[in-house]
């Protein structure tokens, strides 16, 4: 009998996150399927369809609800891997979060290349 040795893959890391507009957040809330939400965001924000992204509902310092899209450094081939959203003990994220102007065309892949 042969033995198989599994080599764990390094965890994928977030590059940055984007705070999405309240209007887009309401549109996402109408979609029940999480995969549909991610596909819509990838289409709207110009993200590679195979890039790993995550959604997280957040509260800002003024207690306002919001949603952020976390962009990861990994592009998958067949199946999207599991991921975690790194934060410290106090609940603060360990990556930068940006505000974007949703009145302009947004292409995240172009931003990543720069």
CNS distance restraints for C-alpha pairs under 8 A (distance, minus, plus):
assign (resid  11 and name CA) (resid  83 and name CA) 7.49 0.50 0.50
assign (resid  12 and name CA) (resid  72 and name CA) 6.74 0.50 0.50
assign (resid  12 and name CA) (resid  73 and name CA) 6.50 0.50 0.50
assign (resid  12 and name CA) (resid  74 and name CA) 6.31 0.50 0.50
assign (resid  12 and name CA) (resid  83 and name CA) 6.77 0.50 0.50
assign (resid  13 and name CA) (resid  72 and name CA) 5.61 0.50 0.50
assign (resid  13 and name CA) (resid  73 and name CA) 5.85 0.50 0.50
assign (resid  13 and name CA) (resid  74 and name CA) 7.74 0.50 0.50
assign (resid  14 and name CA) (resid  70 and name CA) 6.44 0.50 0.50
assign (resid  14 and name CA) (resid  71 and name CA) 5.64 0.50 0.50
assign (resid  14 and name CA) (resid  72 and name CA) 4.05 0.50 0.50
assign (resid  14 and name CA) (resid  73 and name CA) 6.01 0.50 0.50
assign (resid  14 and name CA) (resid  85 and name CA) 7.76 0.50 0.50
assign (resid  14 and name CA) (resid  95 and name CA) 6.82 0.50 0.50
assign (resid  15 and name CA) (resid  70 and name CA) 7.67 0.50 0.50
assign (resid  15 and name CA) (resid  71 and name CA) 5.75 0.50 0.50
assign (resid  15 and name CA) (resid  72 and name CA) 5.33 0.50 0.50
assign (resid  15 and name CA) (resid  73 and name CA) 5.90 0.50 0.50
assign (resid  15 and name CA) (resid  95 and name CA) 6.88 0.50 0.50
assign (resid  15 and name CA) (resid  96 and name CA) 7.87 0.50 0.50
assign (resid  16 and name CA) (resid  70 and name CA) 6.07 0.50 0.50
assign (resid  16 and name CA) (resid  71 and name CA) 5.64 0.50 0.50
assign (resid  16 and name CA) (resid  72 and name CA) 7.35 0.50 0.50
assign (resid  16 and name CA) (resid  95 and name CA) 5.55 0.50 0.50
assign (resid  16 and name CA) (resid  96 and name CA) 5.10 0.50 0.50
assign (resid  16 and name CA) (resid  97 and name CA) 5.92 0.50 0.50
assign (resid  16 and name CA) (resid  98 and name CA) 7.62 0.50 0.50
assign (resid  17 and name CA) (resid  68 and name CA) 6.18 0.50 0.50
assign (resid  17 and name CA) (resid  69 and name CA) 5.32 0.50 0.50
assign (resid  17 and name CA) (resid  70 and name CA) 4.21 0.50 0.50
assign (resid  17 and name CA) (resid  71 and name CA) 5.75 0.50 0.50
assign (resid  17 and name CA) (resid  95 and name CA) 7.24 0.50 0.50
assign (resid  17 and name CA) (resid  96 and name CA) 6.21 0.50 0.50
assign (resid  17 and name CA) (resid  97 and name CA) 4.54 0.50 0.50
assign (resid  17 and name CA) (resid  98 and name CA) 6.19 0.50 0.50
assign (resid  18 and name CA) (resid  68 and name CA) 5.36 0.50 0.50
assign (resid  18 and name CA) (resid  69 and name CA) 5.25 0.50 0.50
assign (resid  18 and name CA) (resid  70 and name CA) 6.63 0.50 0.50
assign (resid  18 and name CA) (resid  97 and name CA) 5.41 0.50 0.50
assign (resid  18 and name CA) (resid  98 and name CA) 4.84 0.50 0.50
assign (resid  18 and name CA) (resid  99 and name CA) 5.87 0.50 0.50
assign (resid  18 and name CA) (resid 100 and name CA) 6.89 0.50 0.50
assign (resid  19 and name CA) (resid  66 and name CA) 7.26 0.50 0.50
assign (resid  19 and name CA) (resid  67 and name CA) 5.98 0.50 0.50
assign (resid  19 and name CA) (resid  68 and name CA) 4.37 0.50 0.50
assign (resid  19 and name CA) (resid  69 and name CA) 6.53 0.50 0.50
assign (resid  19 and name CA) (resid  97 and name CA) 6.69 0.50 0.50
assign (resid  19 and name CA) (resid  98 and name CA) 6.13 0.50 0.50
assign (resid  19 and name CA) (resid  99 and name CA) 5.35 0.50 0.50
assign (resid  19 and name CA) (resid 100 and name CA) 7.17 0.50 0.50
assign (resid  20 and name CA) (resid  24 and name CA) 6.58 0.50 0.50
assign (resid  20 and name CA) (resid  25 and name CA) 6.62 0.50 0.50
assign (resid  20 and name CA) (resid  66 and name CA) 7.49 0.50 0.50
assign (resid  20 and name CA) (resid  67 and name CA) 5.96 0.50 0.50
assign (resid  20 and name CA) (resid  68 and name CA) 5.81 0.50 0.50
assign (resid  20 and name CA) (resid  69 and name CA) 7.09 0.50 0.50
assign (resid  20 and name CA) (resid  99 and name CA) 7.37 0.50 0.50
assign (resid  20 and name CA) (resid 100 and name CA) 7.46 0.50 0.50
assign (resid  21 and name CA) (resid  25 and name CA) 6.21 0.50 0.50
assign (resid  21 and name CA) (resid 102 and name CA) 7.11 0.50 0.50
assign (resid  22 and name CA) (resid  26 and name CA) 6.24 0.50 0.50
assign (resid  22 and name CA) (resid  66 and name CA) 6.93 0.50 0.50
assign (resid  22 and name CA) (resid  67 and name CA) 7.99 0.50 0.50
assign (resid  23 and name CA) (resid  27 and name CA) 6.42 0.50 0.50
assign (resid  24 and name CA) (resid  28 and name CA) 6.21 0.50 0.50
assign (resid  25 and name CA) (resid  29 and name CA) 6.29 0.50 0.50
assign (resid  25 and name CA) (resid  66 and name CA) 7.53 0.50 0.50
assign (resid  25 and name CA) (resid  67 and name CA) 6.51 0.50 0.50
assign (resid  26 and name CA) (resid  30 and name CA) 6.74 0.50 0.50
assign (resid  27 and name CA) (resid  31 and name CA) 7.23 0.50 0.50
assign (resid  28 and name CA) (resid  37 and name CA) 5.79 0.50 0.50
assign (resid  31 and name CA) (resid  36 and name CA) 6.84 0.50 0.50
assign (resid  31 and name CA) (resid  37 and name CA) 6.34 0.50 0.50
assign (resid  32 and name CA) (resid  36 and name CA) 7.83 0.50 0.50
assign (resid  33 and name CA) (resid  37 and name CA) 6.59 0.50 0.50
assign (resid  34 and name CA) (resid  38 and name CA) 6.40 0.50 0.50
assign (resid  35 and name CA) (resid  39 and name CA) 6.17 0.50 0.50
assign (resid  36 and name CA) (resid  40 and name CA) 6.08 0.50 0.50
assign (resid  37 and name CA) (resid  41 and name CA) 6.28 0.50 0.50
assign (resid  38 and name CA) (resid  42 and name CA) 6.13 0.50 0.50
assign (resid  38 and name CA) (resid  53 and name CA) 7.27 0.50 0.50
assign (resid  38 and name CA) (resid  54 and name CA) 7.54 0.50 0.50
assign (resid  38 and name CA) (resid  55 and name CA) 7.85 0.50 0.50
assign (resid  39 and name CA) (resid  43 and name CA) 6.19 0.50 0.50
assign (resid  39 and name CA) (resid  49 and name CA) 7.21 0.50 0.50
assign (resid  40 and name CA) (resid  44 and name CA) 6.12 0.50 0.50
assign (resid  41 and name CA) (resid  45 and name CA) 5.81 0.50 0.50
assign (resid  41 and name CA) (resid  47 and name CA) 7.79 0.50 0.50
assign (resid  42 and name CA) (resid  46 and name CA) 5.73 0.50 0.50
assign (resid  42 and name CA) (resid  47 and name CA) 4.57 0.50 0.50
assign (resid  42 and name CA) (resid  48 and name CA) 6.69 0.50 0.50
assign (resid  42 and name CA) (resid  49 and name CA) 6.16 0.50 0.50
assign (resid  43 and name CA) (resid  47 and name CA) 6.53 0.50 0.50
assign (resid  43 and name CA) (resid  49 and name CA) 7.70 0.50 0.50
assign (resid  44 and name CA) (resid 106 and name CA) 7.66 0.50 0.50
assign (resid  45 and name CA) (resid 105 and name CA) 7.97 0.50 0.50
assign (resid  45 and name CA) (resid 106 and name CA) 5.33 0.50 0.50
assign (resid  45 and name CA) (resid 107 and name CA) 5.50 0.50 0.50
assign (resid  45 and name CA) (resid 108 and name CA) 6.10 0.50 0.50
assign (resid  46 and name CA) (resid 106 and name CA) 6.32 0.50 0.50
assign (resid  46 and name CA) (resid 107 and name CA) 4.21 0.50 0.50
assign (resid  46 and name CA) (resid 108 and name CA) 5.47 0.50 0.50
assign (resid  46 and name CA) (resid 109 and name CA) 6.45 0.50 0.50
assign (resid  47 and name CA) (resid  51 and name CA) 6.99 0.50 0.50
assign (resid  47 and name CA) (resid 107 and name CA) 6.64 0.50 0.50
assign (resid  47 and name CA) (resid 108 and name CA) 5.46 0.50 0.50
assign (resid  47 and name CA) (resid 109 and name CA) 5.59 0.50 0.50
assign (resid  48 and name CA) (resid  75 and name CA) 7.97 0.50 0.50
assign (resid  48 and name CA) (resid 109 and name CA) 6.71 0.50 0.50
assign (resid  50 and name CA) (resid  75 and name CA) 5.27 0.50 0.50
assign (resid  50 and name CA) (resid  76 and name CA) 5.50 0.50 0.50
assign (resid  50 and name CA) (resid  77 and name CA) 6.96 0.50 0.50
assign (resid  50 and name CA) (resid  80 and name CA) 7.73 0.50 0.50
assign (resid  51 and name CA) (resid  71 and name CA) 7.81 0.50 0.50
assign (resid  51 and name CA) (resid  72 and name CA) 7.07 0.50 0.50
assign (resid  51 and name CA) (resid  73 and name CA) 7.62 0.50 0.50
assign (resid  51 and name CA) (resid  74 and name CA) 5.87 0.50 0.50
assign (resid  51 and name CA) (resid  75 and name CA) 4.17 0.50 0.50
assign (resid  51 and name CA) (resid  76 and name CA) 6.36 0.50 0.50
assign (resid  52 and name CA) (resid  71 and name CA) 6.65 0.50 0.50
assign (resid  52 and name CA) (resid  72 and name CA) 5.48 0.50 0.50
assign (resid  52 and name CA) (resid  73 and name CA) 7.44 0.50 0.50
assign (resid  52 and name CA) (resid  74 and name CA) 5.88 0.50 0.50
assign (resid  52 and name CA) (resid  75 and name CA) 6.06 0.50 0.50
assign (resid  52 and name CA) (resid  76 and name CA) 7.18 0.50 0.50
assign (resid  52 and name CA) (resid  80 and name CA) 6.68 0.50 0.50
assign (resid  52 and name CA) (resid  81 and name CA) 7.78 0.50 0.50
assign (resid  53 and name CA) (resid  69 and name CA) 6.69 0.50 0.50
assign (resid  53 and name CA) (resid  70 and name CA) 5.41 0.50 0.50
assign (resid  53 and name CA) (resid  71 and name CA) 4.80 0.50 0.50
assign (resid  53 and name CA) (resid  72 and name CA) 5.77 0.50 0.50
assign (resid  54 and name CA) (resid  69 and name CA) 5.65 0.50 0.50
assign (resid  54 and name CA) (resid  70 and name CA) 4.97 0.50 0.50
assign (resid  54 and name CA) (resid  71 and name CA) 6.86 0.50 0.50
assign (resid  55 and name CA) (resid  67 and name CA) 6.92 0.50 0.50
assign (resid  55 and name CA) (resid  68 and name CA) 5.86 0.50 0.50
assign (resid  55 and name CA) (resid  69 and name CA) 4.80 0.50 0.50
assign (resid  55 and name CA) (resid  70 and name CA) 6.26 0.50 0.50
assign (resid  56 and name CA) (resid  67 and name CA) 5.65 0.50 0.50
assign (resid  56 and name CA) (resid  68 and name CA) 5.43 0.50 0.50
assign (resid  56 and name CA) (resid  69 and name CA) 6.65 0.50 0.50
assign (resid  56 and name CA) (resid  70 and name CA) 7.74 0.50 0.50
assign (resid  57 and name CA) (resid  65 and name CA) 7.18 0.50 0.50
assign (resid  57 and name CA) (resid  66 and name CA) 5.79 0.50 0.50
assign (resid  57 and name CA) (resid  67 and name CA) 4.43 0.50 0.50
assign (resid  57 and name CA) (resid  68 and name CA) 6.50 0.50 0.50
assign (resid  58 and name CA) (resid  65 and name CA) 5.89 0.50 0.50
assign (resid  58 and name CA) (resid  66 and name CA) 5.24 0.50 0.50
assign (resid  58 and name CA) (resid  67 and name CA) 5.73 0.50 0.50
assign (resid  58 and name CA) (resid  68 and name CA) 7.20 0.50 0.50
assign (resid  59 and name CA) (resid  63 and name CA) 5.34 0.50 0.50
assign (resid  59 and name CA) (resid  64 and name CA) 5.39 0.50 0.50
assign (resid  59 and name CA) (resid  65 and name CA) 4.77 0.50 0.50
assign (resid  59 and name CA) (resid  66 and name CA) 6.12 0.50 0.50
assign (resid  60 and name CA) (resid  64 and name CA) 5.47 0.50 0.50
assign (resid  60 and name CA) (resid  65 and name CA) 6.79 0.50 0.50
assign (resid  60 and name CA) (resid  66 and name CA) 7.42 0.50 0.50
assign (resid  68 and name CA) (resid  97 and name CA) 7.88 0.50 0.50
assign (resid  76 and name CA) (resid  80 and name CA) 5.99 0.50 0.50
assign (resid  76 and name CA) (resid  81 and name CA) 7.50 0.50 0.50
assign (resid  85 and name CA) (resid  93 and name CA) 7.74 0.50 0.50
assign (resid  86 and name CA) (resid  93 and name CA) 6.12 0.50 0.50
assign (resid  86 and name CA) (resid  94 and name CA) 5.95 0.50 0.50
assign (resid  87 and name CA) (resid  91 and name CA) 5.47 0.50 0.50
assign (resid  87 and name CA) (resid  92 and name CA) 5.24 0.50 0.50
assign (resid  87 and name CA) (resid  93 and name CA) 4.22 0.50 0.50
assign (resid  87 and name CA) (resid  94 and name CA) 5.36 0.50 0.50
assign (resid  88 and name CA) (resid  92 and name CA) 5.48 0.50 0.50
assign (resid  88 and name CA) (resid  93 and name CA) 6.47 0.50 0.50
assign (resid  88 and name CA) (resid  94 and name CA) 6.89 0.50 0.50
assign (resid 102 and name CA) (resid 106 and name CA) 7.36 0.50 0.50
assign (resid 107 and name CA) (resid 111 and name CA) 6.70 0.50 0.50
assign (resid 108 and name CA) (resid 112 and name CA) 6.20 0.50 0.50
assign (resid 109 and name CA) (resid 113 and name CA) 6.28 0.50 0.50
assign (resid 110 and name CA) (resid 114 and name CA) 6.44 0.50 0.50
